[in-house]
């Protein structure tokens, strides 16, 4: 695939403002090709995740009806169905998020390697080739941050900052899960605070945008429950079986899923910024390319 937009150099040092502007600039320039690639690779898994979420919420609605109104179990409800709904949602969500992360990182990798062009087959092969490594790294990162949070929150925040770039290390530096985990602390050394500030600003932007898209489902729930009219009753408390509420929630989840891509692109830019400060990889490559062009 060819891109005609202005090429964004990833391998260079950036300040906070440049990371934000280049993040949104890259997404804007590559929008059609970028999201088309994501949907081709991750689309089926996103669809299964959304269907599983709808099924899970509907099942929760049945449980809510039973506990609130004391009605008899419906034919559709059973503990087995509930377990299947939870399992389907959990596994489909993990697969969708891991594949989305892999697709974004390998898209950027192909974009860099081909100077602004991307190769779909190369991305597809890279995503599935790194799937289990990303799963393993995700487990390591998740457990570490969780334990850190249980130990008084601050350790969890401290660990989350360097580990956020470990996935980029795995893809761009071709390290395994454990090496990526360990190297993230080496790479962020002496740059923890600026990285934290950058991640915090990006998180706030993504969180506000995601919240804005979730408002319709929240407002609809309040209307159904009679919050605005002041006529609340027990039967109106259960909105989980309402088709409109389910559709609004599914659409909100889809938008929030896609908004997470902004965070993934930003962490890639943060990785290259830190890598450039430490290793000057992009600088040496540009000097080498200048030398070759002058010889020619």
N, C-alpha and C positions, 0 to 999 in steps of 0.2 A: 504494500500500500504506500502511496505517496502522500506527503503532506506539503502544502504550499505556504504554510504560515511561517512566521519568523521563528527561527531555531532558538531554543532556550538552552544555554549552557548550564548543565547541572554541576559539573566538576569545577566549582570555584567557591571562594569564600563569600559569605553574605551576612549582612546585618539583618535584624529582625524584620524591618520594613521590606527589605528585598526578598526575604523568604516568603512573606505574605503576598507580595505583588507577583512574584514569579510563580507561586503556587496557583493563584487564580488565573494568571496569564497562560500557564501551561494548559489548565483545564479548558479555558476559553478557546485557545488556539486548536487544541486537539479534540474538542468536544464530541463531534460526530464519530470520528474514528475511535476515540478512546472508549466512549460508552457503548458503541457497537461491538467492540472487542470484548468488553466486560459482559455484555448481555449474551454474546455467542458462547462464551466459556462458562459463565456463572448463571445465566438465565434460567436453565432448568432447575438448578438447585435453589434459586431464589423463589421460583414458583412453588416448589415442594415446601419450602420453608413457610411461605405465606398461607398455603392451604393448611399446613399443619398447625399454624397459629390460629387460623379460623376455627379449625376442628377442636383445638385445645380450649379456646374461649367458649365455644358452644358447650363443651363438656363441663367447664367450670360453671356455666349458666345452669346446667341441670343440677349440679351439686348445690348451688346457691338456692335454687327453687326448693330442693328437698329440705335443706336446713332451715330456710326462712319460713316456708309455708307449711312444712310438715306433710307434703303431698307424697303419694306413693311413687316409687321409682318408675321412670318411663322405660319403655321397651328398649330405647336406644342407649340407656345408661347402664354401665356395669363397671366394676373396678378394673377389669381387663381393658375396657375401652379407654379408661382414664390413663392407665399405664402406657398404652399404645400411643395415645395422644401426646403424652409428655416425652416419650422416647423419640417419636417422629419429629417433634419440634426441636428437641435437643440435638439430635444427629444432623438434621437438615440445616439447622442454624450454624453448627460448627463447620460443616462442609461448605456452606455458602460464604461464611466470613473468611475462612482460610483460603478458598479459591479466589475470592475477591481480592484479598491481600496479595496473593501470589500473582494474580493477573495485573494489578496495578504496578507492582515492582518489576515484573518481567516486561511489561509494556514500556516502562521507563528505561529499562536496560536495553531493550531493542531500539528504542528511540535514540539512546546515546550511541550505541554501537553503529547505527546506520545513519548518524548525523541528521536526525529529524525525520527519517522514514522508519516504518515499522514492518516487521515480518510476522504475519499472523501465525504461521506454522511454528516459527521459532518461539513465539510467546506461549502457544498452546503446549508445546513439548516441555518448555521450561516450567510452566505452572504445574503440570502433573508430575514432572520429575522431582519437584521440590515439595510436593504435597505433604508427605509424611514427615519430612524434616521440619516443615512449618508447624505441623501438628505437635511434634515433639517439643519444639521450641516454645510453642504457645502454652503447653502444659507446664514447662519449666518456669516461664514468665508468670503465668497465672498463679501457680502455687507460691512462688517467691513473693509476689505482691500481696497475695492474700495473707500469708504468714506475717509479712511486714505490717499490714493493717491491723491484724489481731494484736500485734505487739505494741500498739499505741499510735496507729495511723501514720505518724511521721516517717517511720522506717519504710512503710509501704510506698509513700510518696517518693522518698529518696530512691528506692529501687526502681520505681516505675519510670523515672526519667531516663536513665541510661538504657534500661531494657526496652524502651519504646523504639530504639533504633536497631535493636538486635536482629529484627527481621530483614531490614535493609542490608545489614552486614552479611547475613546468610546468603542473600541473592546476589548482591553486587560483588562481594569478595569471595564468594563460593566456599564459605566455611561451613562446617557441620553445626548442628544445633548447640552443642556444648561450647565449641570454639566461639560461636557468635555470641552466646550468653556471656562468656568471660571477656571477650574483646570489647564488648559494649562499655564496660567499666574503664578499660584502658583508653578508649577513644574519647570518652567524655571527661576525662580527668582535666581539672582546671577550667572546665567549661560548663559545670553543672548548673550554675545559677542562670546563665544566659539561655541555656537549653530549656530549663524549667520555665523561664519567662515566656519563651517562644511557644512552647507546648501549651502553656496556660492560656495565652491569647488566642491561639488556634482553637483550643477546646471551648472557650467562651463563645467564639463566633459560631462554631458548629452546633453547640448546645442551644444557643438562642434561635438559630435557623430551624433546628429540629423541633424545638418547642413550638415555634410558630406554626409548623405544619401539623402538629398534634392538637392544636387548639380546636379545630372543627369537631373532632370526636369528643373532646372534653365538654364543649358547649352543648353538643347534642345530648350527652349523658346527663348534664345538669337539667336540660329542658325535660327530658324523659322522666327524671326523678322528681320534677316539680320544684326545683330549687328556686327558680325565678318567680313562679306563681305562688309559692308558699303552700301548695297543696300536695305535700309529700305523703305517700302511703306505701305500705309494705310491698304491694304488687309491682309498683313502679321502680322499686330498688334494683330489680334484676334487669339489666339492659344487655347482658351478655348473649342472650338469644335473639336480640333485635338485629335483623339483617342489615339495616342501615348503619347501626353502630359497628357491626363486624366489618363492613366494607370500609368505613372511615378509618377504623383501626388498622386494617390491612394496608390501606393506602399510606397512612401515616408511617407505618413500619417500613414500607418500601422506600419512602422518601428519606427516612432516617438512615436506612442502610446505605443509600446512595450518597448521603451527606458525609458518611464516614470516609468516603473516598478522598475528600478534601484533606482529612487528617493524615491519610496514608501518603498522599503526594507531599504534604508538608514534612513528614518525618523523613522522606527520601531526601528532600532538600537539606534538612538538618544534618542527616548523615554525611552528605557530600561536603557540607560546610565544615564539619568537624574533621572529616578525613583529609580535607585540603589543608586545614591548619596544621595537622600532624604530619601528613605524608607528602603533601604537595604533588599528588598524583596528576591532577589536571594540568598544573603548571608545567611539569616535566613533559607531559604529552604534547602540550602546545609548543614548547621549545623544540621538541624533537620534530614535530611536523613542520615548523618553520625552517629547521635545518635541512630537512629533506626537500622542501620546496625551493630553497635557495640553491641547493646542489643541482636541481633539475633546471 
